[in-house]
Amino acid sequence: MNKKQHNCINLPEALKDSEESKICIANEEGNWYLAIFSFADKEMVEDGEAEEVGEEVGSYEIKIDFCPFCGKSLKGLVSQAS
């Protein structure tokens, strides 16, 4: 299945992908979602909260109709940076 993505140029610098997190605005089966993924760092492994660095330790998906960063309607949007 091909997922459409909205790569918003207004995404705050502090929220851009890093080793500890990833944010994605994607369309799956006609619905748009804001997805946030969190990954374990060295400290979490040392504290026993995760088994290895980079392990996914949390994820959240919120159904959206508009980009929360630029306000653009996502209905009918083709995958592109905007």
C-alpha positions as CSV (number, residue, x, y, z in Angstrom):
1,M,0.0,0.0,0.0
2,N,1.3,3.4,-0.9
3,K,1.0,6.0,1.9
4,K,0.6,9.6,1.0
5,Q,2.6,12.0,3.2
6,H,2.5,15.7,3.9
7,N,6.0,17.0,4.6
8,C,5.2,20.4,6.1
9,I,7.8,23.1,5.8
10,N,6.4,24.7,8.9
11,L,7.3,21.8,11.2
12,P,9.1,23.3,14.1
13,E,12.8,22.5,14.2
14,A,12.5,21.0,17.7
15,L,10.0,18.4,16.3
16,K,12.0,17.3,13.3
17,D,13.2,13.7,13.2
18,S,16.0,12.7,15.6
19,E,17.4,9.6,17.1
20,E,14.8,9.9,19.9
21,S,11.6,10.7,17.9
22,K,9.9,10.8,14.5
23,I,6.8,12.8,13.5
24,C,4.9,11.8,10.4
25,I,1.7,13.1,8.7
26,A,0.4,10.3,6.6
27,N,-2.7,9.1,4.8
28,E,-3.7,5.5,5.3
29,E,-6.9,4.2,3.7
30,G,-8.3,7.7,3.0
31,N,-7.7,9.0,6.6
32,W,-4.9,11.4,7.6
33,Y,-3.0,10.9,10.8
34,L,-0.4,12.7,12.8
35,A,1.9,10.0,14.1
36,I,4.6,10.4,16.7
37,F,7.1,7.7,17.5
38,S,9.5,7.7,20.4
39,F,12.7,5.6,20.5
40,A,14.9,4.6,23.4
41,D,18.2,6.4,24.1
42,K,21.2,5.2,26.0
43,E,19.9,6.5,29.3
44,M,16.6,4.5,29.0
45,V,18.5,1.3,28.3
46,E,20.8,1.9,31.4
47,D,17.6,2.6,33.5
48,G,16.1,-0.7,32.3
49,E,13.2,1.1,30.4
50,A,14.3,-0.5,27.1
51,E,16.4,-3.3,25.9
52,E,18.4,-1.5,23.2
53,V,19.1,2.0,21.9
54,G,16.7,2.9,19.0
55,E,13.9,0.5,20.2
56,E,10.4,2.0,19.8
57,V,9.1,2.8,23.2
58,G,6.0,4.7,22.3
59,S,3.8,5.7,19.5
60,Y,0.7,7.9,19.1
61,E,-1.7,8.4,16.2
62,I,-4.2,11.2,16.0
63,K,-6.7,11.4,13.1
64,I,-6.5,14.9,11.5
65,D,-8.1,16.8,8.7
66,F,-5.8,19.8,8.7
67,C,-2.0,20.0,9.2
68,P,-1.5,21.3,12.7
69,F,1.6,23.2,11.6
70,C,0.4,25.1,8.5
71,G,-3.4,24.7,8.7
72,K,-3.6,23.2,5.2
73,S,-6.6,21.0,4.5
74,L,-5.3,17.4,3.8
75,K,-8.5,16.2,2.0
76,G,-7.5,15.3,-1.5
77,L,-3.9,16.3,-1.0
78,V,-1.3,14.5,-3.1
79,S,1.9,13.4,-1.4
80,Q,4.2,16.4,-1.5
81,A,6.0,19.0,0.5
82,S,3.9,22.1,1.1
